[in-house]
């Protein structure tokens, strides 16, 4: 009996240790190598759970997961930490813990900005809050903006701090197309705010967070070397489908959804810089490569794409990894985040993964 008891206690201890590993520290991929579309890469993290956004603090990488965790990657050590929000997270459909941006003084303040979906009085909504990284978890400290219309899909969700040190936020049309044209509604917009959540005095519409409108479901924000903002946007489903967009964003600009798509024109509306015609990429995260070309993460397009603004050509650079959610650059490297565990992909045993590429090839 004593032997059986010892064995049972040992098994229980091992089981408990395993659960703790799932909730806390996990071994990241030890810089495994691979190739895709002729491109060599290193795997920096694996078994991520529906990841959405990448952020950097010096050599530390942070990744938001739609289920409500933040992954901290330091070298080959991966820590999965909970995000404690004041309003319960709704991680259904395309919602959950989405956009992530670290405060400019994150190394001192430990403050980050996040965008997440929630439900209130039976309505799906989104909100932007600050969270503080403390004692291996992230605690909400302030709600900056709440009540952004949400839905099972079309939640937008990308947030980024621009060269002007303002917070930019993409919102989807929340499944109700005409909201994108309404200047008294935050759906289908790119929003701009001060880092304390207030409305900048130089926003294009008085006392409004709205920076541009007429968007369907924008999920990428990137600035070129001259500080010009660009956005990637999902086109319509059904017939006609495709027509994913890359837009050059102007303050106060109306980008036409749902009144125009593709090359269609209407007075007062801006046609896209580029669109995919009847093909679809389902673009998500975006970043400039330092040579005037825009890298775009493709979900349904299942690859990393490069758009040349001069030739107006979009080409696939990386394939065979499935759905790609985000792309970021850091110290001569590109970091690419897959998104095969979100219910729409076909995940492998390793998914989802974060890979590192040599930036000179892109």
C-alpha positions in Angstrom: 0.0 0.0 0.0 2.8 2.4 0.8 4.3 1.8 -2.6 1.0 2.5 -4.4 0.5 5.6 -2.3 4.0 6.9 -3.2 3.3 6.2 -6.9 0.0 8.0 -6.8 1.5 11.0 -5.1 4.3 11.1 -7.6 1.8 10.9 -10.5 -0.3 13.7 -8.9 2.7 15.9 -8.5 3.7 15.3 -12.1 0.2 16.1 -13.3 0.1 19.3 -11.2 3.5 20.4 -12.6 2.2 19.9 -16.1 -0.8 22.1 -15.5 1.3 24.8 -14.0 3.6 24.7 -17.0 0.5 25.2 -19.3 -0.5 28.3 -17.2 3.0 29.8 -16.7 6.4 29.1 -18.1 6.7 27.0 -21.2 9.7 26.1 -23.3 9.7 28.0 -26.6 11.1 26.4 -29.7 14.9 26.3 -29.4 15.5 28.3 -32.6 14.4 25.5 -34.9 15.0 26.1 -38.6 12.7 25.6 -41.5 11.9 27.0 -45.0 8.8 28.2 -46.8 8.5 29.4 -50.4 12.3 29.2 -50.6 12.8 31.4 -47.5 14.8 30.1 -44.6 13.4 30.9 -41.1 13.8 30.2 -37.4 10.9 29.2 -35.2 10.9 31.4 -32.1 7.7 30.2 -30.5 5.2 27.4 -31.1 1.9 26.1 -29.7 0.5 29.6 -29.5 -3.3 29.8 -29.0 -5.1 31.9 -31.7 -2.4 34.7 -31.5 -3.2 38.1 -32.8 -0.5 40.8 -32.4 3.2 41.1 -31.9 5.0 43.8 -29.8 8.6 44.4 -28.8 10.4 45.7 -25.7 14.1 45.5 -26.5 14.8 41.8 -26.9 11.5 40.7 -25.3 8.6 39.8 -27.6 5.0 40.0 -26.5 2.1 38.3 -28.3 -1.6 38.7 -27.6 -3.8 35.6 -27.7 -7.5 35.9 -28.4 -8.5 33.7 -25.5 -7.2 36.3 -23.0 -3.5 35.6 -22.4 -0.3 37.5 -23.2 2.7 35.5 -24.2 6.1 36.8 -23.1 9.1 35.4 -25.1 12.5 36.0 -23.6 15.1 34.0 -25.6 13.9 30.4 -25.7 11.6 30.9 -22.6 7.9 31.4 -23.2 5.7 32.7 -20.4 1.9 32.6 -20.9 0.3 35.2 -18.6 -3.4 36.1 -18.0 -4.9 39.5 -18.8 -7.2 40.6 -16.0 -9.9 42.9 -17.5 -12.7 44.8 -15.7 -15.3 43.6 -18.3 -15.3 39.9 -19.2 -13.6 39.0 -22.4 -15.8 37.6 -25.2 -13.6 35.3 -27.3 -16.1 34.2 -29.9 -16.1 34.4 -33.7 -13.4 37.0 -34.6 -13.5 38.6 -31.2 -11.4 38.3 -28.1 -8.1 39.9 -27.0 -6.9 41.5 -30.3 -4.7 44.5 -30.8 -1.6 45.2 -28.6 0.7 48.2 -28.4 3.3 48.9 -25.7 3.5 52.4 -24.2 6.6 54.3 -25.4 7.9 54.1 -21.8 7.0 50.5 -21.3 10.4 49.5 -20.0 9.7 51.8 -17.0 5.9 51.9 -16.7 5.0 48.3 -17.8 1.9 49.8 -19.4 0.4 48.5 -22.7 -2.7 49.3 -24.7 -5.1 46.5 -25.7 -8.3 46.1 -27.7 -10.8 43.5 -26.7 -14.3 42.3 -27.3 -16.9 42.1 -24.6 -20.7 41.7 -24.2 -23.0 44.2 -22.4 -26.8 44.0 -22.2 -26.8 41.4 -24.9 -24.8 43.5 -27.3 -21.3 42.6 -28.6 -18.9 45.6 -28.2 -15.2 46.4 -28.2 -13.1 48.5 -25.9 -9.6 50.0 -25.6 -7.9 49.9 -22.2 -4.5 50.2 -20.6 -3.1 47.2 -18.7 -0.1 47.0 -16.4 2.3 44.1 -16.5 2.8 43.2 -12.8 3.5 39.9 -10.9 3.3 37.7 -14.0 -0.1 39.0 -15.1 -1.6 42.0 -16.8 -4.1 44.2 -14.9 -6.5 46.7 -16.4 -5.7 50.2 -15.2 -7.9 52.5 -17.3 -10.7 52.2 -19.9 -9.9 54.7 -22.7 -12.8 54.1 -25.0 -15.7 51.7 -24.7 -18.9 50.8 -26.6 -17.2 50.4 -30.0 -19.7 48.3 -32.0 -18.8 44.7 -32.4 -20.1 41.5 -33.9 -19.3 37.8 -34.4 -17.0 39.2 -37.1 -15.8 42.5 -38.5 -14.3 43.8 -35.3 -11.2 45.4 -36.8 -8.9 45.3 -33.8 -5.4 46.6 -34.9 -3.9 49.3 -32.6 -0.6 51.1 -33.1 1.2 54.2 -31.9 2.1 56.4 -34.8 5.1 58.7 -35.4 3.1 61.5 -33.9 2.8 59.5 -30.6 -1.0 59.1 -31.0 -2.9 55.8 -30.7 -4.5 54.6 -33.9 -7.2 52.0 -33.8 -9.0 50.1 -36.6 -12.7 49.2 -36.2 -14.9 46.9 -38.4 -18.4 47.7 -39.6 -19.7 45.2 -37.1 -21.8 43.5 -39.8 -23.9 46.6 -40.4 -22.5 48.1 -43.5 -24.0 51.6 -43.4 -22.4 52.3 -40.0 -19.1 52.8 -41.9 -20.5 55.9 -43.4 -22.0 57.4 -40.2 -19.8 60.0 -38.5 -21.8 59.5 -35.3 -20.8 55.8 -35.1 -17.4 54.3 -34.3 -17.8 51.2 -36.6 -15.9 51.0 -39.9 -13.4 53.6 -38.9 -9.8 54.3 -38.1 -9.7 56.1 -34.8 -7.0 58.4 -33.4 -6.6 59.4 -29.8 -4.1 60.8 -27.3 -2.3 58.2 -25.2 -4.5 59.2 -22.2 -7.6 58.4 -24.2 -8.6 62.0 -24.9 -9.5 63.3 -28.4 -6.6 65.2 -30.2 -7.4 68.8 -30.9 -6.2 68.3 -34.6 -8.4 65.4 -35.4 -10.3 66.0 -38.7 -13.8 66.0 -37.1 -14.5 68.2 -34.0 -14.7 66.3 -30.7 -14.5 63.0 -32.5 -12.1 60.1 -32.4 -12.7 59.4 -36.1 -9.7 59.9 -38.3 -11.0 58.2 -41.5 -14.2 56.3 -42.3 -15.9 54.2 -44.9 -13.9 51.0 -43.9 -15.3 47.5 -44.0 -12.8 45.6 -41.7 -9.3 47.1 -41.6 -6.8 45.0 -39.7 -3.4 46.5 -40.7 -1.7 49.8 -39.9 1.7 50.9 -41.1 3.7 54.1 -41.6 6.3 54.6 -44.3 9.6 56.4 -43.9 7.9 59.7 -44.4 5.3 59.2 -41.8 2.5 58.5 -44.2 -0.2 56.0 -42.8 -1.4 53.0 -44.8 -4.0 50.4 -43.9 -5.0 47.0 -45.1 -8.7 46.0 -45.3 -10.8 43.0 -46.0 -13.1 43.2 -49.0 -16.6 41.8 -49.2 -17.7 38.2 -49.2 -20.1 36.6 -51.6 -20.6 38.1 -55.1 -18.6 40.1 -55.9 -16.0 38.7 -53.5 -12.4 39.6 -53.1 -11.5 43.3 -53.5 -9.2 43.4 -50.5 -7.6 46.8 -50.2 -4.5 48.7 -49.4 -5.3 52.3 -48.7 -3.2 55.4 -48.2 -4.9 57.1 -45.3 -5.7 60.8 -45.3 -7.2 62.6 -42.3 -10.9 62.9 -42.7 -10.9 60.6 -45.8 -14.0 58.6 -46.8 -12.9 55.2 -48.2 -16.3 54.3 -49.7 -17.6 51.2 -48.0 -20.2 50.0 -48.7 -21.0 52.4 -51.5 -18.0 51.6 -53.7 -15.5 48.7 -54.1 -12.6 48.1 -56.4 -12.3 50.7 -59.1 -15.8 52.2 -58.7 -15.9 55.9 -58.0 -18.2 58.2 -56.2 -17.8 61.9 -55.4 -16.2 62.5 -52.1 -14.9 58.9 -51.8 -11.3 57.7 -52.1 -10.6 54.6 -54.2 -8.0 52.1 -52.9 -4.4 52.4 -53.7 -4.5 48.7 -54.6 -7.2 46.1 -54.6 -7.1 42.3 -55.3 -9.9 42.2 -57.8 -11.9 39.0 -57.5 -9.1 37.3 -55.6 -8.8 37.4 -51.9 -5.9 37.7 -49.5 -7.8 38.7 -46.3 -5.0 41.0 -45.2 -4.2 41.5 -41.6 -1.1 43.0 -40.1 1.3 45.2 -42.1 4.7 46.8 -41.9 7.1 48.7 -44.2 10.3 47.0 -45.1 12.5 50.1 -45.1 12.8 50.1 -48.9 9.4 51.6 -49.6 7.6 48.2 -49.9 4.7 47.1 -47.7 4.7 43.6 -46.1 1.2 42.2 -45.6 0.1 39.2 -43.6 -2.5 37.2 -45.5 -5.1 35.0 -43.7 -7.1 33.4 -46.5 -4.2 34.2 -48.8 -2.1 32.0 -46.5 1.2 33.8 -46.9 3.3 36.8 -46.4 3.0 39.3 -49.2 5.0 42.3 -50.4 3.4 45.3 -52.1 5.5 47.5 -54.3 4.0 51.0 -54.3 6.0 51.9 -57.4 5.1 49.0 -59.6 1.6 48.4 -58.0 2.4 44.7 -57.7 1.5 42.4 -54.8 3.6 39.2 -54.6 3.7 36.3 -52.2 7.0 35.8 -50.4 6.3 33.2 -47.8 3.9 30.3 -48.1 3.2 26.8 -46.7 2.6 28.2 -43.2 -1.1 28.6 -43.4 -2.9 31.7 -42.2 -0.7 34.7 -41.4 -2.0 37.2 -38.8 0.8 39.7 -38.1 4.2 40.8 -39.3 6.7 43.1 -37.5 10.3 44.1 -38.0 13.0 44.4 -35.4 16.8 44.8 -35.6 17.2 43.5 -39.1 14.7 40.6 -38.6 11.2 40.0 -39.6 8.8 38.3 -37.3 5.8 36.5 -38.8 2.8 35.2 -36.7 0.7 32.3 -38.0 -3.0 32.0 -37.2 -4.1 28.4 -37.9 -5.7 27.7 -34.5 -8.5 30.3 -34.8 -11.1 27.9 -36.0 -10.6 28.7 -39.7 -7.2 27.1 -40.4 -5.9 23.6 -40.4 -3.4 23.6 -37.5 -0.4 21.3 -37.3 0.9 19.9 -34.0 3.3 22.9 -33.8 0.8 25.7 -34.5 0.5 28.4 -34.0 4.1 29.6 -34.4 6.2 32.8 -34.5 9.0 32.7 -37.1 12.0 34.9 -37.6 13.4 35.8 -41.0 16.4 37.7 -42.2 15.1 41.1 -43.3 17.6 41.5 -46.1 15.5 39.2 -48.3 12.3 41.2 -48.0 
